[in-house]
């Protein structure tokens, strides 16, 4: 069951973190930007989303794939 749920949870948490952090990255003070953390999030997020996309495509979950 965990294997089937993991892509959904990963997609949800990655998007949630993006929505929280993105305004800070775009509008925050330059001196307060944690570039290492932001870079790590982007690299990890790309891998996470690619894995989720692959899962949804293989399962032919077209509506979820479009949302992702």
Residue pairs with C-beta under 8 A, 6 or more apart in sequence:
7 51
7 52
7 55
7 56
8 52
8 64
10 48
10 49
10 51
10 52
11 48
11 49
11 52
11 68
14 45
14 48
14 49
14 52
17 41
17 45
18 41
18 45
21 38
21 41
24 32
24 33
25 33
25 38
49 68
52 68
53 65
53 68
56 64
56 65
56 68
57 65
